[in-house]
């Protein structure tokens, strides 16, 4: 579909118990949550559809407490360009 991306991750270590990986779409207007992944969603591989990526320049990942965060913290551990 247009204005969407598919993320495929294989053999990624799951987040620690009580934490999730949170995805952020980052553009000129700031960062917006693109969802969370707990240990069950990550292992052994995962596929996620990211809708509404128009205007986003990158996809960033953070580690957050269980339900995720409303605002992205400064501790991004990975970032992928969206070209």
C-alpha positions in Angstrom: 0.0 0.0 0.0 1.1 3.6 -0.5 2.2 5.7 2.5 3.2 2.6 4.4 6.3 0.5 5.1 6.9 -3.1 6.2 9.5 -3.8 8.9 10.9 -7.3 9.2 13.3 -8.1 12.1 15.0 -11.5 12.6 17.0 -12.8 15.6 16.5 -9.6 17.6 17.0 -10.0 21.3 13.7 -9.4 23.1 13.3 -6.5 25.5 13.8 -7.2 29.2 10.7 -8.3 31.2 8.4 -5.4 31.9 9.8 -3.4 28.9 8.9 -3.0 25.2 10.6 -1.7 22.1 8.8 1.3 20.9 9.0 2.5 17.3 8.9 6.2 16.4 8.3 7.8 13.0 10.4 11.0 13.0 9.8 13.9 10.6 9.9 17.7 10.5 6.9 17.8 12.8 8.6 15.7 15.5 8.3 12.1 16.5 5.1 10.0 16.7 4.7 6.5 18.1 4.4 3.8 15.5 3.7 1.1 18.1 5.3 -1.2 20.6 6.7 -4.7 20.5 7.0 -6.9 23.6 9.2 -10.0 24.0 6.5 -12.3 22.4 6.2 -10.0 19.3 10.0 -9.9 18.7 11.1 -13.5 19.1 12.2 -15.2 16.9 11.1 -12.8 14.2 8.5 -10.1 13.6 6.8 -8.3 10.8 5.1 -4.9 11.4 3.2 -2.7 9.0 3.9 1.0 9.6 1.0 3.1 8.1 1.0 6.8 7.5 4.8 7.2 7.0 4.4 10.2 4.6 6.5 13.1 5.9 8.7 10.8 8.1 12.4 10.7 7.4 13.4 7.9 9.8 12.2 5.2 12.1 13.7 5.2 15.5 13.6 2.6 18.3 13.6 3.1 22.1 13.2 0.8 25.1 10.2 1.8 27.2 8.3 0.6 30.3 5.5 -1.9 29.5 2.9 0.2 27.9 5.2 2.5 26.0 5.6 6.3 26.2 3.7 9.2 24.9 6.9 11.3 24.1 10.1 9.9 22.8 13.0 10.0 25.2 16.5 11.0 24.1 17.8 7.4 24.3 17.2 6.1 20.8 19.2 2.8 20.3 18.6 2.4 16.6 17.4 4.5 13.7 16.6 3.6 10.1 16.3 6.2 7.2 13.0 6.1 5.3 13.9 6.9 1.7 
